[in-house]
């Protein structure tokens, strides 16, 4: 017999091997109909799977958050079944969930076309209508390999060979179709529903290695309801309109080209935007007690080996060898360099905390396939910082950092959506005791700042746990940008120490932190968040003075000069074009304010202001306009 504890606290006894469906039926027939899965002590299981032990049990229905992940995975299986029915001889490989959906990789000689997606979707709907039962089977390893090789599924056979010997080989049947899978799954294909859509095709290498065979990847999205799918597709449509690459081209901010793959060519307006953002953050961190430093771009391999980065990140580093045989690497991060500055000269406990900041360039050899506009690049800068402190200062420094991050996000009009605590990975430096202290301290600091954290097992850095700060943009997407990492390991490896109150040497604790993260990526996020319509203080070009006729040229030049003198970023448009054409052109370029001037405005000393997105004009004297616009264009920290 087994004892099952339910969410209401009730404990009931059942026969060994009872299934989740049978338990649901014993409670209520309505529950048996609604339940899709069970969760036993936090583990999701198929409804038909015999329960091997007692514990805390709850039922997962369609509106449960956990159900959505399984719906998406089952949709991927329905996709694979549909593809093999329509295109016999196609091999299926892997089909995991991703954010907002799933993909499946297929091995097929003939390429899929976009027209095939509609055909596949139609067959998927038929499979859903068939209501095919989904059942779990445990197979013998050797027999499973022979079976999948026998039906031409060489990739599946290879996966089975690589599964650790202590793990069961499980196969799920979906009607007559079957696939190797750990599960869990829904009771039948009917429960997948039809709130799905195939979205795009792409190439992929088997196991992500370019030396392996190239596969074809089909992406899709799936949701619990048609309304959720419609909302998602609307967000995708809006996201396409906000694509930072399109807006960047329209605003003449930057460009990318093959000869500098993963590097950004910033144009004058784009570099103005970048520097405005950087200078704002620079002022904020300086006011928070950070001292800005600069460390070398290139450092000897020996330092990277001592820090541990050579072992962990060597493949992502740009490496060169001198004529003298020295092996050097472009820095992918600043932390080892900051420890060298800390180590230069003796430090006392009275000196701590020491807060260092740096905005220098970093380089990481990201794979070509992962590069994406300015959101994922090889050359970047971070609003990087490191805090050297005592154990007793960790919680206070962490709380101050979180409050600074919240304030900066508020100024930039982005919402702090969630904070996640990435816990110790399997491969790590440091002792378990250090990791426990570090994890608990970061969580307490977040709570002290009024933030609840979500724990992420195995997601920490090799040297310590980290808080990940996720922001939400104007259309509801989330982005992980800020981070706070607690590190006992690097000070130990690089022999950092200070003299304590007892006169003895002690190791400092090192807090790695960034608010925006990569400035390049954050700039791309802001472009999409604002759709290019930046608040006046951040806009790269804040204002254009446009003439109606050539009679206003002299006055327009005077207005532009006066506005520039007041610190505004202004251009004068004196072209022999109709004013309507000028207004449309500058509106497409997302200029926040257009001052229209003609002979009447010149005679009266006035300007007619048009705001981006509005057809209304506001006629003011030049002095009134100057006062209003200079106030509005002042960065939040200087107001």
Long-range contacts (C-beta under 8 A, 24 or more apart in sequence): 2-51, 2-53, 2-54, 3-54, 4-51, 4-54, 4-55, 4-56, 4-57, 5-54, 5-55, 5-56, 5-57, 6-56, 6-57, 6-58, 7-58, 14-51, 17-50, 17-51, 17-52, 18-50, 18-51, 19-47, 19-48, 19-49, 19-50, 19-51, 20-45, 20-46, 20-47, 20-48, 20-49, 20-51, 20-57, 20-59, 21-47, 21-48, 21-187, 23-51, 23-57, 24-59, 31-59, 34-59, 34-61, 34-62, 35-59, 35-60, 35-61, 36-60, 36-61, 36-62, 36-64, 36-67, 36-70, 36-186, 36-187, 36-191, 37-66, 37-67, 37-70, 37-184, 37-186, 39-66, 44-70, 44-184, 45-183, 45-184, 46-134, 46-136, 46-183, 46-184, 46-185, 46-187, 47-187, 48-135, 48-136, 48-187, 49-136, 49-184, 62-191, 62-224, 63-224, 67-224, 68-223, 68-224, 69-97, 70-184, 70-185, 70-186, 71-186, 71-191, 71-192, 71-193, 71-222, 71-223, 71-224, 72-97, 72-101, 72-102, 72-221, 72-222, 73-97, 73-102, 73-185, 74-134, 74-185, 74-186, 74-189, 74-191, 74-192, 75-102, 75-124, 75-192, 75-196, 75-220, 75-222, 76-102, 76-103, 76-104, 76-220, 77-134, 77-172, 77-174, 77-179, 77-181, 77-185, 78-124, 78-127, 78-128, 78-174, 78-189, 78-192, 79-104, 79-120, 79-124, 79-198, 79-218, 79-220, 80-104, 80-106, 80-177, 80-179, 81-127, 81-174, 81-175, 81-177, 82-120, 82-123, 82-124, 82-126, 82-127, 83-120, 83-218, 84-177, 85-123, 85-177, 86-116, 86-119, 86-120, 86-123, 89-152, 91-152, 91-153, 91-154, 91-155, 91-156, 92-153, 92-155, 92-156, 92-179, 93-155, 93-156, 93-159, 93-206, 93-215, 94-159, 98-219, 100-221, 100-232, 101-199, 101-219, 101-220, 101-221, 101-222, 102-219, 102-220, 102-221, 102-222, 103-217, 103-218, 103-219, 103-220, 104-217, 104-218, 105-204, 105-206, 105-215, 105-216, 105-217, 106-215, 106-216, 106-217, 106-218, 107-155, 107-206, 107-213, 107-215, 107-216, 108-216, 111-216, 112-201, 112-216, 112-218, 113-201, 114-201, 117-198, 117-201, 117-218, 120-198, 120-218, 121-196, 121-197, 121-198, 124-196, 125-194, 127-174, 127-175, 127-189, 128-189, 128-190, 128-192, 128-193, 128-194, 129-190, 130-175, 130-189, 131-188, 131-189, 131-190, 132-174, 132-175, 132-177, 132-188, 132-189, 133-173, 133-174, 133-175, 133-187, 133-188, 134-172, 134-173, 134-174, 134-185, 134-186, 134-187, 134-188, 134-189, 135-172, 135-173, 136-170, 136-171, 136-172, 136-183, 136-184, 136-185, 137-170, 137-171, 137-172, 137-173, 138-168, 138-169, 138-170, 138-171, 139-169, 139-170, 139-171, 140-169, 141-165, 141-169, 144-169, 144-171, 144-180, 148-180, 155-206, 156-180, 192-222, 193-222, 193-224, 193-225, 194-226, 195-222, 195-223, 195-224, 195-225, 195-226, 195-228, 195-229, 196-220, 196-221, 196-222, 196-223, 196-229, 197-221, 197-222, 197-229, 197-233, 199-236, 235-475, 235-476, 235-477, 238-475, 239-475, 239-477, 239-528, 241-531, 242-475, 242-527, 242-528, 242-529, 242-531, 243-373, 243-528, 244-373, 244-374, 244-375, 244-524, 244-525, 244-527, 244-528, 245-373, 245-374, 247-527, 247-528, 247-531, 247-532, 247-590, 248-373, 248-374, 248-527, 250-532, 250-588, 250-589, 250-590, 251-532, 251-540, 251-589, 251-590, 252-589, 253-527, 253-540, 254-374, 256-373, 256-374, 261-368, 261-371, 261-378, 262-366, 262-368, 262-371, 262-377, 262-378, 262-379, 263-377, 263-378, 263-379, 264-374, 264-377, 264-379, 264-520, 269-540, 269-541, 270-540, 272-540, 272-541, 272-569, 273-523, 273-534, 273-538, 273-539, 273-540, 274-519, 274-520, 274-523, 276-537, 276-538, 276-540, 276-635, 277-516, 277-519, 277-522, 277-523, 277-526, 277-538, 278-359, 278-381, 278-383, 278-519, 280-411, 280-635, 280-636, 280-637, 281-359, 281-383, 281-408, 281-515, 281-516, 282-357, 282-359, 283-635, 283-637, 283-638, 284-404, 284-407, 284-408, 284-637, 285-355, 285-357, 285-383, 285-385, 285-404, 285-515, 286-357, 287-637, 288-355, 288-400, 288-404, 289-355, 290-355, 290-356, 290-357, 290-385, 291-354, 291-355, 291-356, 291-357, 292-356, 292-357, 292-358, 292-359, 293-338, 293-341, 293-356, 293-357, 293-358, 294-358, 294-360, 295-331, 295-334, 295-337, 295-338, 295-340, 295-341, 295-358, 295-360, 296-331, 296-337, 297-330, 297-331, 297-360, 297-361, 298-328, 298-329, 298-330, 298-331, 299-328, 299-329, 299-331, 299-336, 299-337, 300-326, 300-327, 300-328, 301-326, 301-327, 301-328, 301-329, 303-336, 303-340, 304-329, 304-336, 306-336, 306-493, 306-494, 307-335, 307-336, 307-339, 307-490, 307-493, 307-494, 308-429, 308-462, 308-463, 308-489, 308-490, 308-493, 309-333, 309-336, 312-462, 315-365, 316-364, 316-365, 316-366, 317-364, 317-365, 318-363, 318-365, 330-362, 330-363, 331-362, 331-363, 332-362, 332-363, 332-364, 333-362, 333-382, 333-384, 334-358, 334-360, 334-362, 334-382, 334-384, 334-386, 335-386, 335-487, 335-490, 335-510, 335-512, 336-490, 336-494, 338-386, 339-386, 339-490, 339-491, 339-494, 339-496, 339-510, 340-494, 342-388, 342-496, 342-508, 343-494, 343-495, 343-496, 346-498, 346-499, 347-388, 347-497, 347-498, 347-499, 347-508, 348-498, 348-499, 349-390, 349-498, 349-499, 349-500, 349-501, 349-506, 351-498, 352-388, 352-389, 352-390, 352-393, 352-498, 352-508, 353-387, 353-388, 353-389, 353-390, 353-393, 353-397, 354-387, 354-388, 354-389, 355-385, 355-386, 355-387, 356-385, 356-386, 356-387, 356-388, 357-383, 357-384, 357-385, 358-382, 358-384, 358-385, 359-383, 359-384, 359-519, 373-524, 374-520, 374-521, 374-523, 374-524, 375-520, 375-521, 375-524, 375-525, 376-521, 377-518, 377-520, 377-521, 379-520, 380-518, 380-519, 380-520, 380-521, 381-518, 381-519, 381-520, 382-514, 382-516, 382-517, 382-518, 382-519, 383-514, 383-515, 383-516, 383-517, 383-519, 384-514, 385-512, 385-513, 385-514, 386-510, 386-511, 386-512, 386-513, 387-510, 387-511, 387-513, 388-491, 388-496, 388-498, 388-508, 388-509, 388-510, 389-508, 389-509, 389-511, 390-506, 390-508, 390-509, 391-509, 393-509, 394-441, 394-445, 394-486, 394-509, 394-511, 395-441, 395-444, 395-445, 395-448, 396-445, 397-511, 398-441, 398-442, 398-445, 398-446, 398-449, 398-467, 398-484, 398-486, 398-511, 399-445, 399-448, 399-449, 401-484, 401-511, 401-513, 402-445, 402-446, 402-449, 402-451, 402-467, 402-484, 403-449, 404-515, 405-469, 405-482, 405-515, 406-449, 408-515, 408-516, 409-471, 409-515, 411-636, 411-637, 412-526, 412-538, 413-529, 413-535, 414-471, 414-472, 414-473, 414-525, 414-526, 414-529, 415-471, 415-472, 416-451, 416-469, 416-470, 416-471, 416-472, 417-470, 417-471, 417-472, 417-478, 418-454, 418-470, 418-478, 419-446, 419-451, 419-452, 419-453, 419-454, 419-467, 419-468, 419-469, 419-470, 420-453, 420-454, 420-455, 420-456, 420-459, 420-467, 420-468, 420-470, 420-480, 421-446, 421-453, 421-454, 421-455, 421-456, 421-465, 421-466, 421-467, 421-468, 422-456, 422-459, 422-460, 422-461, 422-465, 422-466, 422-467, 422-468, 423-455, 423-456, 423-457, 423-458, 423-459, 423-460, 423-465, 424-458, 424-460, 424-465, 425-458, 425-459, 425-460, 425-461, 425-462, 426-458, 427-462, 428-460, 428-462, 428-463, 429-462, 429-463, 429-489, 429-493, 430-463, 430-464, 430-488, 430-489, 434-488, 434-489, 435-460, 435-464, 435-465, 438-464, 438-465, 438-486, 438-488, 439-465, 441-486, 442-466, 442-467, 442-484, 442-486, 460-485, 461-485, 461-487, 462-489, 463-487, 463-488, 463-489, 463-490, 464-488, 464-489, 466-512, 469-515, 471-525, 473-525, 473-528, 473-529, 474-529, 474-530, 474-531, 479-525, 480-517, 481-514, 481-515, 481-516, 481-517, 481-521, 481-522, 481-525, 482-513, 482-514, 482-515, 482-516, 482-517, 483-512, 483-513, 483-514, 483-517, 484-511, 484-512, 484-513, 485-511, 485-512, 485-513, 486-510, 486-511, 487-511, 487-512, 531-590, 532-590, 533-590, 533-592, 533-612, 533-613, 534-590, 534-592, 535-592, 536-592, 536-593, 536-629, 536-632, 536-633, 537-632, 537-633, 537-634, 537-635, 537-636, 538-635, 539-569, 539-590, 539-591, 539-592, 540-569, 541-569, 541-570, 541-571, 541-589, 541-591, 542-568, 542-569, 542-570, 542-591, 542-592, 542-593, 542-629, 542-633, 543-568, 543-569, 543-570, 543-571, 543-591, 543-592, 543-593, 543-594, 543-595, 543-629, 544-570, 544-571, 544-572, 544-573, 544-582, 544-586, 544-591, 544-593, 544-594, 544-595, 545-570, 545-571, 545-572, 545-573, 545-594, 545-595, 545-597, 545-607, 546-572, 546-573, 546-579, 546-582, 546-583, 546-586, 546-594, 546-595, 546-596, 546-597, 547-572, 547-573, 547-574, 547-579, 547-596, 547-597, 547-598, 548-579, 548-596, 548-597, 548-598, 548-599, 549-598, 549-599, 550-574, 550-576, 551-598, 551-599, 551-602, 552-597, 552-598, 552-599, 552-601, 552-602, 554-602, 555-597, 555-601, 555-602, 556-597, 559-595, 559-597, 559-607, 559-622, 562-622, 562-626, 563-626, 563-629, 566-626, 566-629, 566-630, 567-630, 567-633, 568-629, 568-630, 568-633, 583-610, 587-612, 587-613, 593-629, 595-625
